Amino acid sequence: MSAVYATFRSASNSTYKSKKRAAPFCLRFTEEERAYLEQLAGNKPLGT
């Protein structure tokens, strides 16, 4: 087995896993619900 092949095999067998994020989703609120949430949030943005 060549050194290049051995190096490649060890790198490809690593336990590295990418961090996957959940898919974004949309929530729809009535005007009253949004006003209530904005009041509760204060200075914080609703979108984060």
One Martini backbone bead per residue (centre of mass of N, CA, C, O) as a GRO file, in nm:
protein
   48
    1MET     BB    1   0.095   0.037   0.024
    2SER     BB    2   0.077   0.353  -0.018
    3ALA     BB    3   0.115   0.654   0.134
    4VAL     BB    4  -0.116   0.801  -0.008
    5TYR     BB    5  -0.336   0.592   0.043
    6ALA     BB    6  -0.315   0.591   0.355
    7THR     BB    7  -0.380   0.889   0.393
    8PHE     BB    8  -0.656   0.889   0.259
    9ARG     BB    9  -0.791   0.672   0.437
   10SER     BB   10  -0.760   0.823   0.709
   11ALA     BB   11  -0.918   1.077   0.619
   12SER     BB   12  -1.190   0.927   0.526
   13ASN     BB   13  -1.227   0.792   0.835
   14SER     BB   14  -1.318   1.017   0.975
   15THR     BB   15  -1.535   1.184   1.231
   16TYR     BB   16  -1.639   1.400   1.057
   17LYS     BB   17  -1.908   1.639   1.107
   18SER     BB   18  -2.145   1.822   1.001
   19LYS     BB   19  -2.333   2.103   1.067
   20LYS     BB   20  -2.672   2.083   1.096
   21ARG     BB   21  -2.948   2.261   1.003
   22ALA     BB   22  -3.244   2.360   1.023
   23ALA     BB   23  -3.504   2.430   0.853
   24PRO     BB   24  -3.677   2.677   0.758
   25PHE     BB   25  -3.967   2.861   0.878
   26CYS     BB   26  -4.310   2.966   0.874
   27LEU     BB   27  -4.491   3.224   1.043
   28ARG     BB   28  -4.831   3.314   1.105
   29PHE     BB   29  -4.979   3.624   1.207
   30THR     BB   30  -5.166   3.817   1.353
   31GLU     BB   31  -5.182   4.135   1.447
   32GLU     BB   32  -5.224   4.069   1.749
   33GLU     BB   33  -4.996   3.863   1.785
   34ARG     BB   34  -4.764   4.048   1.696
   35ALA     BB   35  -4.804   4.270   1.905
   36TYR     BB   36  -4.760   4.088   2.149
   37LEU     BB   37  -4.472   3.990   2.077
   38GLU     BB   38  -4.340   4.272   2.058
   39GLN     BB   39  -4.395   4.344   2.351
   40LEU     BB   40  -4.233   4.105   2.478
   41ALA     BB   41  -3.954   4.166   2.329
   42GLY     BB   42  -3.902   4.459   2.282
   43ASN     BB   43  -3.569   4.499   2.163
   44LYS     BB   44  -3.612   4.236   2.029
   45PRO     BB   45  -3.606   4.036   1.773
   46LEU     BB   46  -3.820   3.806   1.605
   47GLY     BB   47  -3.608   3.664   1.379
   48THR     BB   48  -3.402   3.497   1.613
   0.00000   0.00000   0.00000
